[in-house]
Amino acid sequence: MSYQKSQGGLSETQHFFLHLMDPKHPRVRNASSFSKASSNGQDQAFFSKLASKAKMLSPSHPKGNS
């Protein structure tokens, strides 16, 4: 299962977090809100920060660049 290939409009990082944080994160849970938020730059930075955390927290999800 590779999250490298993004489906549709989600970037690989956002797609990764939809799976990783789905039960916990209100922004992810609320799809319409998420769509709007994901199109603004501030949210991109938010996901970037979470992405680096996820790489540390999830060694079971290697992205091929370890």
Short mmCIF file of the C-alpha atoms (twelve columns), coordinates in Angstrom:
data_MODEL
# 
_entry.id   MODEL 
# 
loop_
_atom_site.group_PDB 
_atom_site.id 
_atom_site.type_symbol 
_atom_site.label_atom_id 
_atom_site.label_alt_id 
_atom_site.label_comp_id 
_atom_site.label_asym_id 
_atom_site.label_seq_id 
_atom_site.Cartn_x 
_atom_site.Cartn_y 
_atom_site.Cartn_z 
_atom_site.pdbx_PDB_model_num 
ATOM 1  C CA . MET A 1  0.000   0.000  0.000  1 
ATOM 2  C CA . SER A 2  1.737   3.115  -1.223 1 
ATOM 3  C CA . TYR A 3  0.470   6.585  -0.410 1 
ATOM 4  C CA . GLN A 4  2.965   8.046  -2.894 1 
ATOM 5  C CA . LYS A 5  0.395   7.955  -5.697 1 
ATOM 6  C CA . SER A 6  -2.216  10.524 -4.760 1 
ATOM 7  C CA . GLN A 7  -5.815  10.039 -5.837 1 
ATOM 8  C CA . GLY A 8  -7.667  13.035 -7.257 1 
ATOM 9  C CA . GLY A 9  -7.116  16.391 -5.564 1 
ATOM 10 C CA . LEU A 10 -5.408  15.252 -2.374 1 
ATOM 11 C CA . SER A 11 -1.661  15.533 -2.101 1 
ATOM 12 C CA . GLU A 12 0.171   12.454 -0.841 1 
ATOM 13 C CA . THR A 13 0.585   14.036 2.589  1 
ATOM 14 C CA . GLN A 14 -3.076  14.942 2.914  1 
ATOM 15 C CA . HIS A 15 -4.132  11.526 1.659  1 
ATOM 16 C CA . PHE A 16 -1.771  9.927  4.182  1 
ATOM 17 C CA . PHE A 17 -3.325  11.927 7.011  1 
ATOM 18 C CA . LEU A 18 -6.864  11.126 6.026  1 
ATOM 19 C CA . HIS A 19 -5.957  7.542  6.889  1 
ATOM 20 C CA . LEU A 20 -3.654  8.249  9.804  1 
ATOM 21 C CA . MET A 21 -5.718  10.797 11.726 1 
ATOM 22 C CA . ASP A 22 -9.251  10.113 10.505 1 
ATOM 23 C CA . PRO A 23 -10.835 9.214  13.864 1 
ATOM 24 C CA . LYS A 24 -9.219  12.055 15.790 1 
ATOM 25 C CA . HIS A 25 -8.947  15.128 13.647 1 
ATOM 26 C CA . PRO A 26 -12.077 17.281 13.221 1 
ATOM 27 C CA . ARG A 27 -10.728 18.905 10.067 1 
ATOM 28 C CA . VAL A 28 -10.238 15.505 8.514  1 
ATOM 29 C CA . ARG A 29 -13.555 14.187 9.777  1 
ATOM 30 C CA . ASN A 30 -15.485 17.113 8.334  1 
ATOM 31 C CA . ALA A 31 -14.933 16.571 4.623  1 
ATOM 32 C CA . SER A 32 -16.455 19.809 3.274  1 
ATOM 33 C CA . SER A 33 -14.493 21.885 5.758  1 
ATOM 34 C CA . PHE A 34 -11.366 19.943 4.894  1 
ATOM 35 C CA . SER A 35 -11.784 20.621 1.172  1 
ATOM 36 C CA . LYS A 36 -11.982 24.359 1.759  1 
ATOM 37 C CA . ALA A 37 -9.131  24.408 4.258  1 
ATOM 38 C CA . SER A 38 -6.807  22.313 2.111  1 
ATOM 39 C CA . SER A 39 -6.853  24.951 -0.623 1 
ATOM 40 C CA . ASN A 40 -5.274  27.661 1.539  1 
ATOM 41 C CA . GLY A 41 -1.555  28.011 2.196  1 
ATOM 42 C CA . GLN A 42 -1.793  28.053 5.962  1 
ATOM 43 C CA . ASP A 43 -3.275  24.591 5.933  1 
ATOM 44 C CA . GLN A 44 -0.511  23.359 3.644  1 
ATOM 45 C CA . ALA A 45 1.995   24.428 6.289  1 
ATOM 46 C CA . PHE A 46 -0.092  22.674 8.930  1 
ATOM 47 C CA . PHE A 47 0.050   19.425 6.982  1 
ATOM 48 C CA . SER A 48 3.771   19.810 6.367  1 
ATOM 49 C CA . LYS A 49 4.384   19.979 10.105 1 
ATOM 50 C CA . LEU A 50 2.198   16.962 10.728 1 
ATOM 51 C CA . ALA A 51 3.950   15.080 7.942  1 
ATOM 52 C CA . SER A 52 7.315   15.326 9.635  1 
ATOM 53 C CA . LYS A 53 5.754   14.219 12.911 1 
ATOM 54 C CA . ALA A 54 4.125   11.261 11.220 1 
ATOM 55 C CA . LYS A 55 7.412   10.092 9.778  1 
ATOM 56 C CA . MET A 56 8.821   9.989  13.300 1 
ATOM 57 C CA . LEU A 57 5.715   8.442  14.848 1 
ATOM 58 C CA . SER A 58 5.001   5.908  12.104 1 
ATOM 59 C CA . PRO A 59 8.102   3.877  11.216 1 
ATOM 60 C CA . SER A 60 5.693   1.254  9.909  1 
ATOM 61 C CA . HIS A 61 4.789   3.607  7.040  1 
ATOM 62 C CA . PRO A 62 8.096   4.036  5.186  1 
ATOM 63 C CA . LYS A 63 7.858   6.558  2.363  1 
ATOM 64 C CA . GLY A 64 10.864  5.126  0.522  1 
ATOM 65 C CA . ASN A 65 13.259  7.884  1.582  1 
ATOM 66 C CA . SER A 66 14.349  6.679  5.008  1 
# 
